[in-house]
Amino acid sequence: MLTRNEKLVRIHKAKDEDVPITNYGITISLTQGVLERVLSPFPEALQIYKNLIHN
């Protein structure tokens, strides 16, 4: 398991190289067509997602 610091270092390296990063759970939910249901307990995140896909 990675420590918090190791994770942050990886994130910063990815940003420096313009490499996109994602949460695999979100990616799997999107490909399975259930992302809106997964985000439903988080209304603000759901609204951001809906705004992104409709623009």
Secondary structure, DSSP 4 states (H G I P E B T S, - for coil): ---HHHHHHHHHHHHHTT-----HHHHHHHHHT-HHHHHTT-HHHHHHHHHHHT-
